[in-house]
Amino acid sequence: MDRTAVWETIHRERAALADLLGTLTPEEWEHPTLCPGWSVRDVAAHVISSPQVGPGDLLRMLWRGRGNVDRALFLDARRRGRRPVEQILADYRRLDGSRRHPVITSSREPLVDVLVHTQDIALPLGRRHPMPPEAARAAAERVWSMPFPFRARHRLRGLHLVAEDTGWSAGRGPEVRGSTEALLLLLTGRTVALDRLSGPGADRLREQPVPTSSAE
């Protein structure tokens, strides 16, 4: 996907997430997500924070997190998530079409964010929103190439990942086969889609799960 296609997908997926959020009950906004310790309102606020974080905001976040990126993101999400849900939803409308993102990231990080975090919200609530396969492939390529924060190459060392719907593959070893969506969840430390994966590598993961990522 080129940069334009990436941003068009980000905007569509943010709009779809906003539509989903707009259907939730007050109880569902407080529901736990696949991110340990994060509620739906925390994750929802985090996803749309990307175009709102300038260099100064980033420095303040790191200061509050005492230099720990995971803690900094968690505290920022909790702070933003404490606002009324109407304000969180208004951010999605107000920032629709924005291409801003934190200075230390590329355009692919917001893509990873919205694709994975939509599942973090939807799956625990029993909702279904399939990822666009080619967008999931672009996100998987980005996560695999990043040494931080997901450490996917390290955590999944010795396995050969094969996406049956897009042809993406990475790593060497016993095969782990499945949709790009399921593999992207695995790459980002989510084990919820293990039952959607097959192959001897997937059997190994079910017997001896790899450490989950500490990243949000």
C-alpha positions, 0 to 999 in steps of 0.5 A: 500500500502506498502512503495515500492508500494507508491514510485512506484506510486509516480514515475508513477504519477510524470512522468504522470504529466511531460507528461501533463506539456510537452503539455501545451502552454505558456499561460497554464503555467500561468493559475490559479490552484485550489490553490488560488494564485498559477499558473500552473508553481508554482504548477508544481515546488512545486511538484518536489521540495520535493526531493530537500528540505534538512534540511537547505532549510527547515529552510530557507523556514520557515525563509522567511515565518516568521514561517508560513508554508503555506506562506513558501511553497507559497514563495518557489513555487513562487521562483522555479516557476519563472524559465524557464519551460524547467528547471522545466521539466528537474527537473522531468527527473533528479529526476525521481526515487528519494525517497528523501523527507523533513525530517519532512514528510513521504513517503505518503506526496509526494503521496498526493502532486502529486495526489492532485496537478495534479488535481489542474493543470488538472481540471482548464485546462479542462484536465482529469487524474484519480487518481489510486484508491488504491493510492488515498485511501492511500493518504486519510488515511494519510490526515485523520490521520494528524492534520495539515495542512489540518485539515480534521477531524476537518473540516468534523466533523459530516460526514461519508465519504464512498469511493464507489470504494475502501471501505475506510470510515471515520467519523460518521454522514450523509453519503458523498459517492463518489469515493476516488478521489473526497473524497481526494479532499474534504479532502484536502480542494478542493470543485471542486468535490462536484458535484461528491459526493452524500448522505445527508452529501453531500447535507449538504456540498453543502448547507453549505460548510465547510471551505476550508483548508488554506494549499497549 
